[in-house]
Each structure stands twice: as C-alpha cells, then as structure tokens.
Amino acid sequence: MSVSELILRLALAFITLLALTRIMGRKEISQMTFFNFVSAISIGTIGASLAIDPNLSIRNGLIALAGWSIFTISLGFLDIKSKKAHYAIVGKPIILIRKGKIMDHALRQARLDLDSLNVLLRKKNAFSISDVDYAIFETDGSLSVMKKEHKQSVTKGDMNIQQTNSNVIPIPIAVVSDGKINEENLKSLNLNQQWLKQQVESAGITSIENVFYAEVQKDGTLYIDSRNDVVH
C-alpha cells in the first residue's frame, strides 16, 4: 500500500465514521447499552480495517460501514416502536433494592456482589444501604437510587437547628456479607461475634448464615438484611 493510498484510506475512514456517528445520534455515545456497545465496536473495527487493511477494498469498506450503520439505525427505530423489541435488544432494568430490602437474586442476575453495590451507592451519595428505598440497575450500567422518605426531608441546617454530633463511627461499616462475618471490620469497631449474634437473634434471625448483609450504622445500631426477602 502506497503512502498516498494510506492517507486516502485514513481520511475516508475518519470522515465516514464521523458522518455515520452523527447520523446515528447521540444515544450511541450517551447510553452504552449492550446493543450500543456491540454497534460501536463493530463500526470501529470496520473503520480501522478500511483505514489500514490493504486486503479490504475502499468500496467494500464503505459499503460495510454504511450497511452496518443502516442496520444499527433500523434496530434503533424498532427499539423505539416495540416494547418487546426494546427488551430483547436493550434488556430490562433490574431492581436491586426494593422497599429497603436487598434483592439477592437480582444481585446474582446483575452479576454484582455487595461490595460492587456499595460502590455504586456511594457514587450516588448513599453511604448506607439502610438509607435506600429503591435502587435500580439501569441497562446502561448506571444505578438509579431513591432514598427513603425521611432521608429526603429538610435538613437541620435548612431549619436553622443546631446539629449535635451523635455519630459513634464516621461511616457505616459492613460486618456481615453474604452470610459471612467480616472479622476485620468487627475488630476495628471493638465489637465481637457474641455481640453480633445477640443483635441478629434480637431481630428474629436464628443464624448468621441467614443474614445476607449487615452493617453497623453511624449511631452504633445494626442494620440487617436477611436472605431471600419477600416484598409485596
């Protein structure tokens, strides 16, 4: 391949990709769903082949780019027109927390563990699972969070009420995750397994293994979420 042909291929690939991306719309960039991910990788691969692969003619490269873009746009219109097609192409949001209860089966479906869930919640300024009423894992991989009503109310600062510091610890700390005790966190709080078992039993749960998640709140109380919660 001569230098002039390489420059021509690079220019054509760049201009074509830019034009097709503008035609396909901003959704391809703003919402990285499974469909958008596959579409972006495929178009990028075809564009790269057009630019540097001498075995692919310029004509066939342009036809492949245009054809894949038309396919993507057509599925995009089908996605808008049909709910069934939308769910088949994009998928459905997954409710990870419902009415304050962790849906452990939904976590498995989303292939998330509790640590990953806590990371996503902290990014939404929810530092404790007990503060959350609903958490929905969207099809683009983001998390939508609705805090419990009493956590959305007017703050003491808004009401000009002087705040007293009643926090025992700075942030909530997990002590049970998927039925397993976090000994390191318990030790950092100067707590032991006996205290934990007493708290669990007082909540009506017979065994630590039946606890899906538990964390010590900032005021020293224990938030407990049992396994296989049923929410009506």
Backbone bond lengths (Angstrom), bond angles and torsions (degrees), N, CA, C in turn:
res aa  C-N    CA-C-N  psi(-1)  N-CA   C-N-CA  omega(-1)  CA-C   N-CA-C  phi
1 M - - - 1.466 - - 1.534 108.95 -
2 S 1.324 115.53 127.49 1.460 120.13 179.55 1.528 110.77 -75.68
3 V 1.334 115.42 162.30 1.465 120.32 179.74 1.519 110.83 -62.82
4 S 1.329 117.18 -39.83 1.466 120.51 -179.45 1.529 111.49 -64.23
5 E 1.346 115.64 -39.09 1.469 118.51 178.14 1.527 110.89 -68.05
6 L 1.350 116.66 -38.51 1.463 120.52 177.82 1.522 110.71 -61.45
7 I 1.332 117.18 -45.09 1.468 121.13 179.25 1.527 110.28 -62.69
8 L 1.346 116.21 -41.61 1.466 120.47 178.34 1.527 110.63 -61.68
9 R 1.336 116.44 -44.42 1.467 120.65 179.81 1.534 111.39 -63.36
10 L 1.329 115.92 -43.56 1.465 119.87 179.19 1.524 111.24 -61.15
11 A 1.327 116.19 -44.78 1.464 120.62 -179.36 1.525 110.83 -64.47
12 L 1.327 116.69 -44.74 1.464 120.40 179.71 1.532 111.36 -63.86
13 A 1.330 116.40 -42.93 1.463 120.17 -179.78 1.523 110.59 -63.10
14 F 1.331 116.94 -44.96 1.465 120.77 -179.13 1.523 111.55 -63.48
15 I 1.312 116.47 -49.76 1.472 120.91 -177.69 1.532 110.77 -63.51
16 T 1.336 115.96 -42.71 1.462 119.82 -178.77 1.530 111.26 -66.16
17 L 1.318 116.81 -44.89 1.463 120.10 178.55 1.524 111.77 -61.64
18 L 1.323 116.20 -42.41 1.466 120.35 179.32 1.518 110.83 -63.24
19 A 1.337 116.25 -45.23 1.463 120.42 -179.34 1.530 111.30 -64.21
20 L 1.323 116.62 -45.53 1.463 120.37 -178.02 1.523 111.63 -66.89
21 T 1.319 116.56 -37.20 1.465 120.09 177.94 1.520 111.12 -63.90
22 R 1.349 116.16 -40.78 1.464 119.56 176.81 1.523 111.42 -64.04
23 I 1.335 116.53 -37.90 1.465 120.66 179.89 1.534 110.61 -67.63
24 M 1.332 116.84 -40.84 1.467 120.76 -177.55 1.523 112.21 -70.59
25 G 1.325 117.69 -20.51 1.457 120.61 173.32 1.514 114.30 99.18
26 R 1.324 114.96 170.39 1.463 121.69 -176.16 1.519 112.90 -73.76
27 K 1.321 117.38 -17.76 1.459 120.78 -178.65 1.520 111.59 -59.10
28 E 1.325 116.83 -32.31 1.463 120.42 -179.65 1.525 111.62 -61.64
29 I 1.340 115.53 -28.45 1.465 120.03 -178.37 1.521 111.17 -96.14
30 S 1.340 117.00 -41.19 1.458 120.36 -171.87 1.523 113.02 -78.10
31 Q 1.339 118.59 -29.59 1.451 121.73 -177.58 1.524 109.73 -122.48
32 M 1.313 116.48 101.09 1.454 120.58 -177.26 1.529 109.88 -90.99
33 T 1.359 115.43 74.97 1.454 121.09 174.72 1.528 108.84 -81.11
34 F 1.343 116.87 176.81 1.463 120.40 176.94 1.527 110.60 -56.32
35 F 1.320 115.89 -44.90 1.459 121.42 -178.47 1.526 111.29 -62.88
36 N 1.335 117.21 -46.59 1.457 121.13 179.25 1.520 111.50 -64.57
37 F 1.346 116.03 -36.57 1.459 121.23 179.43 1.531 110.69 -62.96
38 V 1.334 116.05 -49.29 1.466 120.65 179.60 1.521 110.52 -63.23
39 S 1.332 116.54 -42.17 1.460 121.14 -179.19 1.526 111.20 -62.82
40 A 1.341 116.89 -45.38 1.463 121.02 -178.02 1.528 111.37 -64.64
41 I 1.346 116.58 -43.04 1.466 119.70 179.63 1.527 110.72 -63.91
42 S 1.322 116.70 -43.41 1.469 120.70 -177.16 1.522 111.30 -65.26
43 I 1.321 116.72 -46.40 1.462 119.64 -179.51 1.526 110.28 -65.77
44 G 1.343 116.94 -39.66 1.465 119.36 177.16 1.520 112.39 -63.03
45 T 1.338 116.57 -38.98 1.466 120.38 179.31 1.526 111.25 -66.33
46 I 1.329 115.65 -43.00 1.471 119.51 178.73 1.531 110.31 -64.38
47 G 1.338 115.96 -41.46 1.467 120.13 179.11 1.522 111.55 -62.63
48 A 1.347 116.47 -40.88 1.472 119.83 178.40 1.521 111.00 -65.82
49 S 1.324 116.75 -39.92 1.468 120.32 178.21 1.521 111.03 -63.79
50 L 1.325 116.24 -40.81 1.462 120.36 177.56 1.527 111.16 -60.93
51 A 1.333 116.22 -36.14 1.461 120.18 -175.54 1.527 112.98 -75.05
52 I 1.342 117.93 -38.48 1.476 118.17 -168.67 1.528 114.57 -127.67
53 D 1.333 118.33 -6.68 1.465 119.40 -177.01 1.535 110.28 -92.32
54 P 1.333 118.87 107.96 1.469 120.74 -178.35 1.525 112.98 -68.83
55 N 1.342 117.48 -18.45 1.458 120.43 179.19 1.535 112.92 -77.12
56 L 1.331 115.58 -14.42 1.467 120.22 177.56 1.519 108.72 -101.96
57 S 1.317 115.80 118.92 1.462 118.78 -179.60 1.523 110.14 -69.50
58 I 1.329 115.20 155.67 1.471 120.25 179.78 1.520 110.15 -60.50
59 R 1.336 115.99 -41.69 1.463 119.68 -179.62 1.527 111.51 -60.71
60 N 1.329 116.75 -49.51 1.461 120.09 -179.33 1.523 112.11 -65.46
61 G 1.326 116.79 -35.08 1.463 119.97 177.43 1.510 112.21 -64.08
62 L 1.333 116.34 -43.83 1.467 120.48 178.71 1.529 110.95 -66.36
63 I 1.343 116.05 -39.83 1.466 119.59 178.17 1.536 110.44 -63.54
64 A 1.348 116.39 -41.74 1.465 120.25 179.56 1.528 111.42 -63.52
65 L 1.321 116.73 -43.57 1.467 120.39 178.11 1.519 111.59 -62.39
66 A 1.340 116.29 -47.55 1.462 120.63 -179.56 1.526 110.66 -63.96
67 G 1.334 116.58 -42.50 1.457 120.31 -179.33 1.519 112.44 -63.33
68 W 1.343 116.23 -44.84 1.462 119.06 179.14 1.526 111.17 -65.73
69 S 1.315 117.35 -36.49 1.466 121.07 178.94 1.522 110.69 -66.36
70 I 1.335 116.81 -41.78 1.469 120.27 177.52 1.527 110.11 -62.70
71 F 1.326 116.17 -40.82 1.460 121.21 177.47 1.531 110.45 -61.16
72 T 1.325 116.39 -44.47 1.469 121.24 179.61 1.524 111.62 -63.89
73 I 1.327 117.15 -45.23 1.463 121.51 -179.96 1.524 110.71 -64.29
74 S 1.334 117.18 -40.45 1.468 121.34 179.97 1.520 111.06 -62.91
75 L 1.331 116.57 -43.92 1.462 119.82 177.54 1.522 111.36 -66.38
76 G 1.349 115.83 -31.34 1.457 119.66 176.81 1.518 111.62 -64.35
77 F 1.333 117.42 -42.36 1.466 120.95 176.87 1.528 110.82 -66.43
78 L 1.344 116.88 -39.80 1.460 120.77 177.52 1.520 110.56 -63.82
79 D 1.313 115.88 -36.96 1.460 121.89 177.66 1.525 110.77 -60.32
80 I 1.344 116.92 -38.70 1.466 121.63 -179.22 1.528 111.32 -74.00
81 K 1.337 116.91 -38.56 1.457 121.82 -172.06 1.526 113.28 -79.71
82 S 1.334 117.83 -30.52 1.465 120.56 -172.60 1.521 111.06 -125.17
83 K 1.349 116.33 126.19 1.458 120.65 177.13 1.529 111.26 -65.50
84 K 1.330 116.29 -41.35 1.462 119.68 179.87 1.520 111.01 -62.14
85 A 1.340 115.00 -43.19 1.464 119.02 178.31 1.523 110.60 -65.05
86 H 1.329 116.39 -38.45 1.470 120.93 179.07 1.529 110.64 -59.22
87 Y 1.340 116.51 -47.87 1.459 120.09 -178.91 1.529 111.30 -67.08
88 A 1.347 116.28 -34.86 1.464 119.65 179.78 1.527 111.28 -69.99
89 I 1.340 116.99 -36.76 1.463 121.51 -176.24 1.529 111.65 -84.23
90 V 1.313 115.77 -47.88 1.469 121.43 -171.77 1.526 112.57 -98.51
91 G 1.338 116.79 -34.31 1.453 121.05 -175.18 1.521 111.72 98.24
92 K 1.326 116.06 -178.91 1.460 121.99 -179.15 1.534 110.58 -115.05
93 P 1.328 116.81 147.64 1.470 118.93 171.24 1.528 109.85 -62.58
94 I 1.326 116.17 150.49 1.465 121.43 -178.26 1.524 108.81 -116.80
95 I 1.329 116.68 125.57 1.462 121.14 178.44 1.532 108.41 -81.76
96 L 1.322 116.25 112.16 1.465 121.61 -178.36 1.527 112.26 -90.04
97 I 1.339 116.36 -33.77 1.465 121.20 175.97 1.521 107.45 -128.47
98 R 1.329 116.75 124.95 1.459 122.24 -179.32 1.528 109.13 -125.52
99 K 1.320 115.49 120.34 1.465 121.65 -179.40 1.526 111.64 53.00
100 G 1.332 115.05 41.09 1.456 121.04 176.33 1.503 115.50 82.29
101 K 1.327 118.32 0.06 1.459 122.29 -178.18 1.526 110.30 -108.89
102 I 1.334 115.64 133.66 1.460 119.98 177.40 1.521 109.71 -73.58
103 M 1.292 117.42 127.18 1.460 122.41 176.40 1.529 108.30 -89.37
104 D 1.345 116.64 91.67 1.456 119.70 -173.48 1.527 112.72 -63.10
105 H 1.352 117.48 -31.83 1.467 119.11 177.03 1.522 110.82 -67.50
106 A 1.353 116.10 -33.20 1.468 120.32 177.99 1.527 110.86 -69.97
107 L 1.337 116.19 -36.07 1.466 120.29 175.99 1.529 110.42 -60.52
108 R 1.328 115.54 -43.77 1.466 118.91 178.83 1.522 110.95 -64.87
109 Q 1.336 115.90 -38.79 1.465 120.22 178.75 1.527 111.11 -62.72
110 A 1.339 115.98 -38.86 1.465 120.75 -179.80 1.528 112.30 -83.21
111 R 1.342 116.76 -3.74 1.466 123.20 -178.69 1.532 111.15 58.17
112 L 1.336 114.83 45.05 1.458 121.94 176.72 1.520 109.05 -116.77
113 D 1.328 116.54 147.81 1.453 120.06 169.94 1.531 108.36 -105.64
114 L 1.326 115.59 176.77 1.466 119.52 -175.62 1.524 112.02 -65.68
115 D 1.328 117.13 -35.03 1.463 119.48 178.25 1.533 110.57 -63.06
116 S 1.328 116.69 -43.18 1.467 120.54 179.10 1.526 110.82 -64.64
117 L 1.342 116.57 -39.76 1.456 120.32 177.85 1.521 111.16 -61.80
118 N 1.332 116.13 -43.49 1.467 119.93 179.61 1.525 111.67 -63.95
119 V 1.327 116.78 -37.28 1.468 120.21 176.93 1.526 110.35 -61.28
120 L 1.322 116.71 -47.01 1.467 121.25 -179.88 1.531 111.38 -63.61
121 L 1.335 116.51 -37.85 1.468 120.05 178.80 1.526 111.31 -67.52
122 R 1.330 116.35 -41.92 1.467 119.07 179.50 1.517 111.53 -62.19
123 K 1.328 116.86 -33.61 1.464 120.23 176.77 1.527 111.87 -65.62
124 K 1.339 115.86 -20.41 1.466 121.62 176.38 1.533 111.14 -100.61
125 N 1.330 116.01 18.32 1.461 122.68 177.56 1.532 112.05 62.94
126 A 1.328 116.46 30.12 1.463 121.38 174.43 1.527 106.79 -114.45
127 F 1.331 115.90 97.99 1.465 120.69 -173.33 1.521 113.02 -88.62
128 S 1.313 116.83 -2.05 1.459 120.58 176.91 1.523 109.14 -140.30
129 I 1.318 116.34 134.60 1.462 120.63 178.55 1.521 110.56 -62.96
130 S 1.329 116.95 -29.42 1.466 120.33 -179.11 1.523 112.35 -66.63
131 D 1.336 117.77 -16.43 1.468 121.21 178.67 1.528 112.11 -83.47
132 V 1.328 116.59 -10.30 1.464 120.78 -170.00 1.522 111.07 -99.28
133 D 1.328 116.11 131.38 1.464 121.92 175.20 1.526 109.90 -90.50
134 Y 1.326 115.92 -50.28 1.466 121.71 177.66 1.530 109.72 -134.36
135 A 1.317 116.02 141.29 1.461 122.18 170.63 1.524 107.50 -135.73
136 I 1.319 116.33 125.33 1.463 121.68 -174.80 1.521 109.41 -121.42
137 F 1.325 115.43 124.25 1.462 122.46 178.29 1.525 107.85 -85.91
138 E 1.338 115.73 109.38 1.460 120.87 -173.60 1.527 111.24 -78.21
139 T 1.330 115.19 165.66 1.468 120.03 -176.35 1.525 112.34 -69.21
140 D 1.330 118.49 -17.47 1.466 120.21 178.12 1.527 112.42 -92.86
141 G 1.346 116.62 6.83 1.456 120.88 177.18 1.515 114.63 91.66
142 S 1.328 118.08 -2.47 1.464 120.69 178.26 1.525 109.93 -87.99
143 L 1.333 116.60 165.91 1.460 122.34 -179.43 1.526 109.33 -118.19
144 S 1.334 115.82 126.13 1.465 121.62 174.10 1.518 108.15 -99.63
145 V 1.320 116.17 130.93 1.471 121.02 -173.98 1.519 110.66 -125.20
146 M 1.337 116.30 131.29 1.462 121.56 170.55 1.518 107.74 -117.45
147 K 1.317 116.08 116.16 1.453 119.88 -179.49 1.520 110.55 -75.92
148 K 1.328 114.75 161.37 1.458 119.77 177.40 1.529 110.34 -62.50
149 E 1.316 115.06 152.94 1.467 119.93 -171.02 1.521 112.61 -57.33
150 H 1.329 116.85 -41.43 1.464 118.22 -178.25 1.519 112.49 -69.57
151 K 1.338 116.39 -15.43 1.456 120.19 176.31 1.527 111.56 -87.61
152 Q 1.330 117.35 -9.03 1.451 121.26 179.91 1.524 111.97 -101.06
153 S 1.323 116.79 -1.85 1.459 120.60 -174.58 1.526 111.32 -74.16
154 V 1.321 114.46 175.07 1.456 121.92 -179.46 1.526 109.70 -63.57
155 T 1.317 116.72 137.06 1.464 120.59 -178.97 1.525 110.71 -80.48
156 K 1.315 114.38 165.73 1.470 118.92 176.91 1.523 111.03 -62.69
157 G 1.309 116.28 -34.26 1.462 119.60 178.19 1.521 111.64 -63.07
158 D 1.342 116.73 -38.25 1.461 120.61 178.24 1.521 111.30 -65.79
159 M 1.330 117.28 -30.21 1.471 122.04 -178.12 1.524 112.46 -95.39
160 N 1.362 115.51 7.21 1.465 121.02 179.37 1.528 112.53 58.83
161 I 1.339 115.48 35.03 1.462 120.90 176.73 1.518 108.07 -101.89
162 Q 1.311 117.00 128.13 1.452 120.64 -179.06 1.520 110.08 -67.34
163 Q 1.306 115.92 129.62 1.460 121.66 -176.47 1.518 110.91 -88.14
164 T 1.326 114.64 133.84 1.462 120.04 175.24 1.516 108.34 -101.88
165 N 1.297 116.54 139.01 1.461 121.32 -176.70 1.524 110.13 -85.43
166 S 1.380 115.43 103.67 1.466 120.64 179.86 1.520 111.66 -109.56
167 N 1.322 115.85 13.29 1.457 118.97 -177.36 1.523 110.56 -77.94
168 V 1.340 115.00 130.36 1.450 120.94 176.65 1.527 110.46 -84.06
169 I 1.335 115.73 -39.28 1.468 121.71 177.68 1.533 108.76 -127.35
170 P 1.331 118.71 155.61 1.467 120.71 -174.45 1.521 114.32 -69.06
171 I 1.343 117.27 -40.06 1.466 120.46 179.47 1.522 108.53 -139.34
172 P 1.353 118.22 154.96 1.461 120.18 176.62 1.524 111.38 -60.58
173 I 1.335 116.31 142.92 1.465 121.78 -177.01 1.527 109.43 -128.39
174 A 1.333 115.84 129.98 1.462 121.26 -179.86 1.515 110.87 -73.50
175 V 1.340 115.71 135.18 1.462 120.33 177.73 1.529 111.81 -119.86
176 V 1.349 117.46 -16.80 1.462 121.74 174.18 1.524 107.92 -135.49
177 S 1.310 116.39 131.56 1.459 121.55 177.88 1.518 109.21 -135.97
178 D 1.329 115.77 116.06 1.467 121.56 179.97 1.531 111.51 55.03
179 G 1.330 115.15 45.26 1.463 120.83 175.84 1.511 115.66 78.91
180 K 1.337 117.97 2.98 1.463 121.55 -178.14 1.525 110.47 -114.42
181 I 1.331 116.10 133.07 1.461 121.54 -178.22 1.526 110.16 -77.37
182 N 1.316 116.06 134.95 1.459 121.41 175.08 1.529 107.99 -92.32
183 E 1.311 114.82 93.52 1.467 120.44 -175.35 1.528 112.01 -61.68
184 E 1.324 116.34 -37.40 1.466 120.43 -177.63 1.523 111.24 -63.38
185 N 1.344 116.46 -44.15 1.465 120.09 179.66 1.522 111.36 -68.22
186 L 1.335 116.51 -39.63 1.467 119.66 176.82 1.519 110.92 -59.17
187 K 1.318 115.42 -44.05 1.471 120.65 -178.60 1.524 111.01 -65.13
188 S 1.339 116.77 -38.19 1.466 119.97 -179.95 1.525 112.08 -66.09
189 L 1.344 116.48 -22.55 1.468 121.52 179.04 1.525 112.40 -96.25
190 N 1.345 115.43 4.74 1.471 120.77 -177.06 1.524 111.42 59.34
191 L 1.328 116.34 38.95 1.459 122.40 177.91 1.526 108.45 -118.58
192 N 1.348 115.64 165.50 1.461 119.88 -179.95 1.525 110.64 -132.73
193 Q 1.339 115.22 174.91 1.457 120.54 -177.49 1.530 111.89 -65.84
194 Q 1.309 117.11 -32.14 1.463 120.21 179.69 1.531 110.62 -62.22
195 W 1.339 116.00 -44.88 1.473 119.77 177.39 1.526 110.35 -61.56
196 L 1.326 115.70 -42.96 1.461 120.43 -178.74 1.524 111.00 -62.71
197 K 1.339 117.19 -44.69 1.459 120.60 -179.47 1.525 111.20 -64.46
198 Q 1.326 116.91 -37.00 1.463 120.12 177.85 1.526 111.20 -63.63
199 Q 1.324 115.71 -42.41 1.463 120.35 179.11 1.523 111.35 -64.44
200 V 1.326 115.46 -41.38 1.467 120.54 -179.65 1.525 110.76 -65.79
201 E 1.347 116.34 -44.17 1.465 120.33 179.97 1.522 111.54 -66.08
202 S 1.333 117.11 -35.54 1.463 119.91 178.77 1.528 111.91 -68.40
203 A 1.337 115.79 -19.67 1.469 120.37 176.31 1.524 111.59 -88.02
204 G 1.339 117.06 3.22 1.453 121.22 177.08 1.514 114.32 86.36
205 I 1.332 116.72 17.07 1.468 121.02 179.39 1.523 107.95 -109.16
206 T 1.322 115.57 127.35 1.467 120.35 -170.68 1.521 113.98 -77.84
207 S 1.346 117.25 -26.36 1.464 119.34 -174.26 1.523 110.82 -144.05
208 I 1.328 115.15 149.29 1.462 120.80 176.30 1.526 110.77 -60.05
209 E 1.327 116.48 -32.36 1.467 120.69 -179.00 1.520 112.06 -62.99
210 N 1.335 116.76 -22.10 1.469 121.03 178.64 1.522 112.61 -86.36
211 V 1.336 116.18 0.54 1.468 121.04 177.80 1.527 108.78 -95.60
212 F 1.312 116.22 121.52 1.460 119.51 178.23 1.530 110.78 -80.21
213 Y 1.340 115.57 -39.53 1.466 119.43 -179.03 1.520 108.63 -155.06
214 A 1.327 115.39 140.21 1.467 120.65 175.21 1.517 108.68 -146.68
215 E 1.335 115.65 138.55 1.453 119.55 178.53 1.519 110.13 -140.74
216 V 1.314 116.08 145.67 1.455 122.06 176.22 1.527 107.99 -82.94
217 Q 1.342 115.87 124.62 1.455 121.36 -178.27 1.535 111.73 -76.66
218 K 1.312 114.73 170.70 1.469 118.81 -178.39 1.529 112.35 -62.78
219 D 1.355 116.55 -26.60 1.469 119.04 -179.98 1.526 112.64 -90.35
220 G 1.341 117.05 4.78 1.456 121.36 177.34 1.510 114.91 95.00
221 T 1.336 118.67 -7.67 1.464 121.55 177.86 1.526 110.09 -78.82
222 L 1.334 115.52 164.52 1.460 120.87 -176.97 1.526 110.20 -109.85
223 Y 1.317 115.75 124.03 1.467 121.49 172.76 1.521 107.95 -93.61
224 I 1.357 116.46 130.50 1.458 121.26 -175.83 1.523 109.84 -126.40
225 D 1.315 115.69 134.05 1.462 121.97 172.83 1.521 107.54 -123.16
226 S 1.340 116.44 118.06 1.462 120.21 -177.61 1.521 111.82 -82.91
227 R 1.318 115.64 167.49 1.464 120.94 179.42 1.526 109.99 -72.94
228 N 1.354 113.95 150.55 1.473 121.53 170.89 1.527 111.77 52.66
229 D 1.343 115.63 51.09 1.451 119.66 176.61 1.517 110.20 -63.98
230 V 1.316 115.43 140.05 1.467 121.20 175.16 1.517 107.52 -112.81
231 V 1.338 116.81 116.19 1.453 122.44 -177.59 1.521 108.41 -114.74
232 H 1.320 116.20 124.83 1.467 120.33 -179.21 1.530 110.83 -99.67
